[in-house]
Amino acid sequence: MKRSILIVLQMCVCIPLLCSSCSLLGTDPVGQMRPPRPAGEFAGVEDALKQAVGKDVRLVYPKSGDYRSAYVLKDLDGDGEKEALAFYTPTTDGSATHLNLLDRVDDEWKSMADLKLESTGIDSVQTAALTDAGAVNILLGCSLYSTQQKQLNVFAYENGGLNSLYKEIYTEFSCYDFNGDGLDELMMVNLNTVQQVTTASMVSLAGGKQRQMGTADLDPMITGIASIRVSPVGERMGAYIDSYKGASAMVTDIVCLNEEGALMNPVFDPGRKETLTTFRQSASPCQDIDGDGVLEIPSLTVMLGYENAADANRPYITLWRRYDGVQFEVVMTCVMNYVDGYYFELPEAWVGNVTLDKSLGDRSRVFYQWDFSKSQKGAELLALQVFTQTEWNTGEHKDFSQLGIRNDLVYAYRLGKDAGELGISAQEVASKFRFI
């Protein structure tokens, strides 16, 4: 009995100590965690950094892009040996972000330069050949206190140090050889939602000299940039800029150089001061839907019978259009299911002749022939449905046939029994169904 009482007393003492362990260690357990020490190629970089700048540092990690480490290894001078870039904040110096350049000297890492950036953090890191063929320039997208504006810093590795070549405010940027001269150019988008002004500008740093290549107006009513991707615009290369317009809509501006080398946005309407031809009531981005290496822009059409329905209840047909610099061409007509991660290409005979019922709860899409004489849906043509593996294994859905499996979900279909002239085969269903 005495032993039992003793055990209970010990538990009463230990439990409060365990519950208060966070307070004993500090109120921020994440802040107490130390990232693993660098190994492999990075071994010795951290020691050399702290030897040069002190031990009271906090490493800074890029928020986006291909480089997400606080250390970046890259051969900056073309000598076959990699240099190191380190991003950190001195814990004694507020929130200022520093860039430190390290190189190997006699097989040991040594700090060569240290720059204090006008930044609260690193948004992204890129490298490109902006000044000379074969050169490696460092592009740092630096966070500022504004959520929409950042600062782009371009550096060259020269004489064992870092030389600042260019500095500019931006919202998003892209880097590509837009004019085919063998060097990359900078494309920057600036968004000002207060003044409702959005512009794109292009800059060349060939030979280390700044040359403004022009500006182009974008839709001024956009509320945020979703992405900038480079893709052909006819015979030239352009930047496809997907932007949000309100809570659930999207628009695509296309910025490229014309034959005279001036920057232009051919889909922007200067009279209306708006980009209308690529607007859609859905946050659906551009996509190379047919795999030909060219981005297509989605355009939405309301399904037959839903013209007067509320926006949230409308099923849409998506027309994927390719732009050649002059006009649009529809390359594919689909029903997109972003919730379940697939799309279905409509057979040519179905376009303009079918409607759709969708059920998010049942994860189904059912196609019907449209009866124009009665203005209502007619015979069922095809049902697409997603089942969990458990639901499928019950054997209760024998009228469905399997299309594919992904993430423990079974994608299945059922052919309509009275489809008539618009009926399709199982082989055609399989060929027109694709995962996103």
C-alpha positions in Angstrom: 0.0 0.0 0.0 2.8 2.4 1.0 4.5 1.6 -2.4 1.4 2.5 -4.3 1.0 5.8 -2.6 4.7 6.6 -3.3 4.2 5.9 -7.0 1.2 8.1 -7.1 3.1 11.0 -5.4 6.0 10.6 -7.9 3.6 10.8 -10.8 2.0 14.0 -9.4 5.4 15.6 -9.2 6.5 14.5 -12.7 3.4 15.4 -14.7 3.6 19.2 -14.0 7.3 19.1 -14.9 6.5 17.4 -18.2 3.7 19.8 -19.0 5.8 22.8 -18.3 8.8 21.6 -20.3 8.1 24.1 -23.1 8.4 26.9 -20.6 11.6 25.5 -19.2 13.1 25.3 -22.7 11.7 28.5 -24.0 8.3 29.6 -25.5 9.4 28.9 -29.1 10.3 25.3 -29.5 10.9 25.8 -33.2 13.4 28.5 -32.5 15.3 26.0 -30.3 15.8 23.6 -33.2 19.1 23.8 -35.0 19.3 22.8 -38.7 21.7 19.9 -39.3 25.3 20.8 -40.0 26.2 21.0 -43.7 27.8 17.9 -45.1 29.4 16.7 -48.4 30.1 19.7 -50.7 28.9 22.1 -48.0 31.2 20.8 -45.3 33.3 23.6 -43.8 31.2 26.4 -45.3 29.3 27.1 -42.0 32.5 27.1 -40.0 34.2 29.5 -42.4 31.2 31.8 -42.4 31.0 32.0 -38.6 34.8 32.4 -38.4 34.4 35.5 -40.6 31.2 37.1 -39.3 30.8 35.6 -35.8 28.7 32.9 -34.4 25.7 35.0 -33.5 23.9 34.5 -36.9 20.6 33.1 -38.1 20.6 31.4 -41.5 18.2 32.8 -44.1 16.4 30.5 -46.5 15.0 31.6 -49.9 11.2 31.4 -49.9 10.7 30.2 -53.5 12.6 29.1 -56.6 15.0 26.2 -57.3 17.4 27.2 -54.5 15.9 26.8 -51.0 19.1 26.4 -49.0 20.9 29.1 -47.0 24.0 28.0 -48.9 24.2 27.9 -52.7 27.1 26.3 -54.5 27.9 27.5 -58.0 30.9 27.9 -60.2 30.8 31.7 -60.6 34.1 32.3 -62.4 34.3 29.3 -64.7 37.4 27.8 -63.2 35.8 24.5 -62.6 35.6 25.0 -58.8 32.4 26.0 -57.1 32.1 29.1 -54.9 29.5 29.3 -52.1 26.9 32.0 -51.3 25.6 32.1 -47.8 22.5 34.1 -46.6 22.3 35.0 -42.9 21.1 37.6 -40.4 23.3 38.7 -37.5 21.2 38.2 -34.4 22.7 41.5 -33.0 21.7 43.5 -36.1 17.9 43.4 -36.3 16.5 42.0 -39.4 19.1 43.0 -42.0 20.0 40.1 -44.4 23.6 39.6 -45.5 25.1 37.8 -48.5 28.5 36.3 -47.9 30.7 34.9 -50.7 33.1 32.1 -49.9 35.8 30.4 -52.0 38.2 27.6 -51.5 41.7 28.7 -50.8 44.3 25.9 -50.3 41.4 23.4 -49.9 39.8 25.4 -47.2 36.7 27.6 -47.4 37.4 31.3 -46.8 35.1 34.3 -46.8 35.9 36.7 -49.7 33.1 39.3 -49.4 30.2 40.2 -47.2 27.3 42.5 -48.4 24.5 43.9 -46.3 21.3 43.8 -48.4 18.4 46.2 -48.2 16.1 43.3 -47.4 14.1 41.5 -44.7 14.7 38.2 -46.4 15.5 36.3 -49.6 12.5 35.6 -51.8 14.4 33.7 -54.6 17.8 33.0 -56.0 18.6 32.5 -59.7 21.7 32.4 -61.9 21.8 33.5 -65.5 24.1 34.8 -68.3 23.1 38.4 -68.5 26.4 40.2 -69.3 28.5 37.9 -71.4 28.2 34.5 -73.0 29.2 31.9 -70.5 29.2 34.3 -67.5 27.2 33.5 -64.4 25.4 36.4 -62.8 23.6 36.1 -59.4 20.0 37.3 -59.2 18.6 37.8 -55.7 14.9 38.6 -55.2 14.9 40.3 -51.9 11.9 40.7 -49.6 10.9 44.2 -48.5 8.4 45.3 -45.9 5.7 45.6 -48.7 4.0 42.4 -49.5 3.7 43.2 -53.2 7.0 44.9 -53.9 10.4 43.2 -53.8 13.9 44.3 -54.8 15.9 42.6 -57.5 19.7 42.6 -57.1 22.0 41.4 -59.8 25.7 40.7 -59.0 28.7 39.6 -61.0 31.6 37.7 -59.4 34.7 39.8 -60.3 38.2 39.9 -58.9 37.3 37.6 -56.1 34.4 39.8 -54.9 30.8 40.7 -55.8 30.1 43.7 -58.1 26.5 45.1 -58.0 25.3 45.5 -61.6 21.6 46.3 -61.2 19.0 47.0 -58.6 15.3 47.5 -59.2 11.9 47.2 -57.5 9.6 44.5 -58.8 6.6 42.3 -58.0 7.6 39.3 -60.1 10.4 38.8 -62.6 11.5 36.3 -65.2 14.9 35.8 -66.9 15.2 34.5 -70.5 16.9 35.2 -73.9 13.9 36.9 -75.4 15.6 38.5 -78.4 17.8 35.5 -79.3 21.2 37.3 -78.9 22.6 34.5 -76.7 22.2 36.5 -73.5 19.3 36.5 -71.0 17.2 39.6 -70.5 15.3 40.6 -67.4 11.5 40.8 -67.5 10.0 42.5 -64.5 6.3 43.1 -63.6 5.3 45.9 -61.3 1.8 45.8 -59.7 0.3 48.8 -58.0 -3.2 47.9 -56.7 -3.6 51.3 -55.1 -3.2 53.3 -58.3 -4.4 50.4 -60.4 -1.4 50.4 -62.7 0.4 47.3 -63.8 3.4 47.3 -66.2 6.0 44.9 -67.6 9.5 46.2 -68.4 12.5 44.5 -70.0 16.2 45.3 -69.4 19.4 44.1 -71.1 22.7 44.0 -69.2 24.8 42.9 -72.2 28.4 43.9 -71.7 27.6 45.1 -68.2 25.7 48.1 -69.5 22.0 48.7 -68.7 19.7 49.2 -71.7 16.0 49.7 -71.2 14.2 47.7 -73.9 10.7 49.1 -73.2 7.6 48.8 -71.2 4.1 47.4 -71.8 0.8 47.9 -70.1 -0.9 44.9 -68.4 -4.4 44.6 -67.1 -4.6 47.3 -64.4 -7.3 45.6 -62.4 -5.4 42.5 -61.4 -4.9 41.8 -57.7 -1.9 39.5 -57.8 0.5 37.7 -60.1 0.1 33.9 -60.2 3.1 33.0 -62.4 5.3 34.1 -65.3 6.2 31.4 -67.8 8.1 31.7 -71.1 6.6 30.1 -74.2 6.5 30.7 -78.0 4.2 33.4 -79.4 4.3 32.5 -83.0 7.9 32.8 -84.2 9.1 34.7 -81.1 9.4 33.9 -77.4 7.1 35.7 -74.9 6.2 35.8 -71.2 2.8 34.4 -70.3 1.7 36.3 -67.2 -1.2 34.6 -65.3 -2.8 37.0 -62.9 -5.6 37.0 -60.4 -8.5 39.3 -61.0 -10.7 39.4 -57.9 -11.3 36.3 -55.8 -12.0 33.7 -58.4 -11.1 35.0 -61.9 -7.9 35.1 -63.9 -6.4 36.9 -66.9 -3.3 36.2 -69.0 -1.2 39.0 -70.4 1.4 38.0 -73.1 4.5 40.2 -73.3 7.0 39.8 -76.1 9.3 41.8 -78.4 7.9 42.9 -81.8 9.9 42.9 -85.1 11.4 46.3 -84.2 12.6 45.1 -80.8 10.0 47.0 -78.8 8.1 45.5 -75.9 4.4 44.8 -76.5 1.4 43.1 -75.0 -0.7 42.1 -78.1 -3.7 40.8 -76.0 -4.1 44.1 -74.2 -6.9 46.4 -75.4 -5.6 50.0 -75.2 -9.0 51.5 -75.9 -10.7 49.7 -73.0 -7.4 49.7 -71.0 -8.0 46.1 -70.1 -7.1 42.6 -71.2 -10.4 41.1 -72.3 -9.6 38.2 -74.7 -8.0 36.0 -72.0 -10.2 36.8 -69.1 -12.0 33.8 -67.5 -14.3 33.3 -64.5 -12.0 30.7 -63.0 -8.5 30.7 -61.5 -7.4 28.3 -64.2 -3.7 28.9 -65.3 -2.2 28.5 -68.7 -1.1 24.9 -69.6 0.5 23.0 -72.4 -2.6 20.9 -72.7 -1.6 19.0 -75.8 2.1 18.6 -75.1 3.4 20.5 -78.1 5.7 22.8 -76.1 3.4 25.9 -76.4 1.3 27.2 -73.6 -2.5 27.2 -74.2 -4.8 29.7 -72.5 -8.2 28.4 -71.2 -11.5 30.0 -72.1 -14.7 29.0 -70.4 -18.2 28.4 -71.9 -21.2 27.6 -69.8 -22.7 24.2 -70.4 -26.1 24.0 -72.1 -29.0 24.5 -69.7 -27.0 26.4 -67.1 -27.1 29.9 -68.7 -29.2 31.3 -65.8 -27.7 29.4 -63.0 -25.6 31.0 -60.3 -21.9 31.1 -61.0 -21.1 28.5 -58.3 -23.5 26.0 -59.8 -22.4 26.4 -63.4 -20.4 23.6 -65.1 -18.1 24.8 -67.8 -16.6 23.6 -71.0 -12.9 24.7 -71.3 -11.6 25.7 -74.7 -7.8 25.6 -74.7 -6.6 28.2 -77.2 -3.1 28.7 -78.7 -2.1 32.3 -79.6 0.3 32.8 -82.6 0.8 36.6 -82.1 -2.2 37.5 -84.2 -5.1 35.3 -83.5 -6.3 32.4 -81.2 -6.8 28.8 -82.3 -8.7 26.2 -80.3 -6.6 23.1 -79.9 -8.7 21.2 -77.4 -12.1 21.3 -75.8 -12.4 19.7 -72.4 -14.2 19.4 -69.1 -11.7 20.1 -66.4 -12.0 18.5 -62.9 -9.5 20.3 -60.8 -10.9 18.8 -57.6 -10.3 15.2 -58.6 -7.3 16.0 -60.8 -8.3 15.0 -64.3 -9.8 16.3 -67.5 -11.8 14.8 -70.3 -11.5 15.9 -73.9 -14.9 16.1 -75.6 -15.4 14.2 -78.8 -15.9 16.5 -81.7 -19.5 15.5 -82.1 -20.2 16.4 -78.5 -19.2 20.0 -78.8 -22.3 22.1 -78.7 -24.6 19.1 -78.2 -24.1 17.9 -74.6 -24.6 19.0 -71.1 -23.3 17.9 -67.7 -24.4 17.1 -64.2 -21.7 17.3 -61.6 -21.8 16.3 -57.9 -18.9 17.3 -55.8 -20.1 15.1 -52.9 -20.4 12.0 -55.1 -17.3 13.0 -57.1 -19.1 12.4 -60.3 -19.5 14.0 -63.8 -22.3 12.7 -65.9 -22.7 13.8 -69.6 -26.0 13.9 -71.3 -27.2 14.6 -74.9 -28.9 18.0 -75.0 -32.5 17.8 -76.2 -32.9 21.1 -78.1 -36.6 20.5 -78.8 -37.4 20.4 -75.1 -34.5 22.5 -73.8 -33.5 19.8 -71.3 -31.0 16.9 -70.9 -31.7 13.8 -72.8 -30.0 10.4 -72.9 -27.0 9.7 -70.7 -23.8 9.4 -72.7 -21.1 8.8 -70.1 -20.5 8.9 -66.3 -17.1 9.5 -64.8 -16.7 8.9 -61.1 -14.0 8.7 -58.5 -14.1 6.0 -55.7 -12.0 5.4 -52.7 -10.2 2.1 -52.8 -12.5 0.8 -50.0 -15.6 1.8 -52.0 -14.3 0.1 -55.1 -13.4 -3.1 -53.3 -16.9 -3.6 -52.1 -17.9 -4.8 -55.6 -21.1 -2.7 -55.5 -20.1 -0.7 -58.6 -20.0 -3.4 -61.2 -21.7 -1.1 -63.8 -18.4 1.0 -63.8 -15.1 0.1 -65.4 -11.8 1.2 -64.1 -9.8 3.9 -65.9 -6.9 4.3 -63.6 -5.7 4.5 -60.0 -3.9 7.4 -58.3 -3.3 8.1 -54.6 -5.5 5.2 -53.6 -8.4 6.6 -55.6 -10.0 4.6 -58.4 -11.1 6.6 -61.5 -13.9 4.8 -63.3 -16.5 5.3 -66.1 -19.9 4.0 -67.2 -21.2 4.1 -70.8 -24.7 5.3 -71.4 -27.0 2.5 -72.6 -29.1 4.6 -75.0 -26.5 7.0 -76.3 -27.4 6.7 -80.0 -25.3 8.6 -82.5 -23.3 10.4 -79.8 -22.3 7.2 -78.1 -18.5 6.5 -77.7 -16.5 3.4 -77.2 -14.5 2.3 -74.1 -11.3 2.8 -76.1 -12.3 6.4 -76.9 -13.1 7.1 -73.3 -9.6 5.9 -72.2 -7.9 7.9 -74.9 -9.7 11.2 -73.9 -9.2 10.8 -70.1 -6.1 12.4 -68.7 -4.7 13.1 -65.2 -3.8 16.7 -64.6 
